[in-house]
């Protein structure tokens, strides 16, 4: 049985920055008394605020959102220890992005082409404690996991950072933006971005969130 509130209803926060698609997601649950959409947001920060305020069972969020993307939402809720489970809906289906979403703590990842019935069934499954990976994404995700395992098995010299690169990574992991890191280290923003790019290359990642995740997992920032 799905995890429900005292009212017997699954409470949901939805976030998407495209008004028509946001409306479509909300309408998927209309007329189904087992669901209640308690808030519909158009950006990531508003979604997180809504989760903190309403404590929903599920947050159904787009991957690409203003102010805070879907994976950042997952990371923020995980760090805060909030029980809301996140389902990401996205037009991006590449294996690296899907991997990052689940590694961050997402409980499901749905293509935006998913039917309303699929979305509702996924929400019910996630509320029941399941992790949902659509069959169309499973092969790519398995390949991504194998590839990353092989890279992590390579000699650690690949991930060796200079002192300044380490400082940039450490401050980034603490939540500082590029301009704030530049201010802390008394360098230009362009220099910080260059150091970050070098960090990405050495860690075998493509963005800030992944670099921080790898650094924590490998003990680089311990």
N, C-alpha and C positions, 0 to 999 in steps of 0.2 A: 504493500500500500504506500502511496506517496506521502511524504511528510507534509502535513497541513497545519494551519493555525487552529486556534480554539474554535473558530467559526466553521471549520471544515473546508475552507477555501484556500487555494494556492494564491498567494499575493505576489504580484510581479511588477517590477520596474522595467520600463522599456526605454532604450536610447537609440536614436538615429537622427542624423542631421539633414536627411531628405524628408521634407514634410509629408509627401505622398506615401513614401514607404513607411514612415513612422505611423501614419494613419492606418496603413494596411496591416501593420503588425498589431496595432491595438484592436483592429476589427476582427482579427483572427480569434480573439478570445471573447468577443462580444456574443452574447446569447448562450454562453457556456457557463453555467452557474458555479462550476468547480474552480473557476479562475476569477481573479479580480486584478485589474491593472490599476495600481495605486498611484502611479506617476509615469508620465511620458516626457522624456527629456530630449533636447536637441544637441547637447554637448556632454562630454565626459565628466567634467567637474560637477555639473548639475545632477548627473546620474549618481555619482558617488554621494553627493549631499542627500539625494533622495533615499539612497540605501541606508545612510546613517539615520535619517529621520523616520523612515517607515519600516525598516527592518523586514524587507520582503523575503520570501522564500527563494525567489529567482530574480536575477537581473539578466534581461535579454538585451544585448548591446551590439551595436555595429562595431566592426574592427576599426574603421577610420572615422574618428570623431574629433571635432574641435576641442581644444584645451587639454584633452587627455584621451588617448586611444583605448580601444577595448582591452588590449593586453596590460596597459598601465592601470586600467580600472581593476582588473583581476589582481595585479600585484598589490595595489593599494588596499583592497579589501582583505587579501591574505595577510598582509603585514599588520593590519588593524585587528585581525582575529575575528572578523565579522562572519557569521554563518551563511550569509546569502551566497547561493551558488550561481556561477556565471555561465551563461550560454552565449557564445559569440556567433553572430550572423554576419557573413561577409561575402563580397564578390570575389575576394582573393582566395584561391584554392591551392596555391603553391605549397609544397611540402614543408619548406623552411618556416613559413608563417604559421601553418597549422601546428608544427612542432613547438614553436615559441609559445603559442596560445596554451597548449596543454602543459608545457613545462612551467608556465607561470601559475597554473592552477585552474584554468577553465575546465568545466565539466562536460562541455559539448561544443562542437564547431559545425555550424550549418551553412551551406551555400545559400546565397540570397534567392536562388531559384527554388528552394524547398517549398513544398505545398503547405498550406495552412494546417492541414492534418498532421503533417510531419513535425511542424513546429510545436503543435500542442502535445503530440506524443513524446517529443523530446523533452519538453518541459516537465511532463509527468514522470518520465524516466529519471531525469536528473534530480527531481524532488525526492524520488525514492532512493536516491543514493547511487545511481548508476552514472557511468561515464559513457557518453554517446559519441561514436566516431562513425559517420556515414561510410557505407561500403566504398563509395567512389573515392574517398580520401585515404582509406586504410593502407593501400599498397604504397602510395607516395610517402605516407608517414612512416611506415616500416623501413623504407629505403633511407629516409632521412635519419632515423635512429641508428641504422647500421653505419651510415656515413660518418655521423658524429662520433660514434664509438670508435671507429677506426682513427679519426683525427685525434681523439683524446688519448689514444694508445701511442701516438707518436712521441718522440723525445721532447721533454719539457722545454728545450732551448727555444722552440718556436714561440713560446709564450713569454720569453724573457723580456721584461720591459726596462726602459731606462728609468732613472730616478724621477725625471720630470713626467714621463708617461704614467708612472705609478701614481704620482701626486694628482694628476688630472683624473685618472680612473677613480682614485679614492674619493676625491671631492664630488665627482659625478655620482658615485654610489651613495653619497650622503645627501643627494638630492639637489645639488647646486646646478644651476643652468650654466651654459658656456660663458656668458658675460660675468656671472658671479665667480666662476672658476678663474677667469682672467683677472678679476679684481683681487682675488685671494692670492694669486701667484705673481701679480704685478707683470703680467704679459698681455699681449693683445688677444682679442677674441679669435682672430684668424690662426694665431699660434696654437691656441687651445684646440681648435677644430682639427688642425694638422696633427697634433699629438693624439687626439681621439681616433683619427683615421689610422694612425700607426698601431694604436691599441687594437682596433678592430681587426686589422690585418694579422697581427701576431696571435690574437685569440681565435681567429677563424670565424668571426661573426660580422654582422652587417649593421648593427645599431647599438645604441646606448644600453637599452634594456638587456639585450643578449650578452653584451660585454660584462655588465654587472653580474648577471646570473652565472656566467662561466667563471668569473673571478671568485665569486662566493663558493661555487661548487668545487672548484679546484684548490681552495684554500689560499688563493692569491691575496685576498683581502682579510684573511683571518688574523 
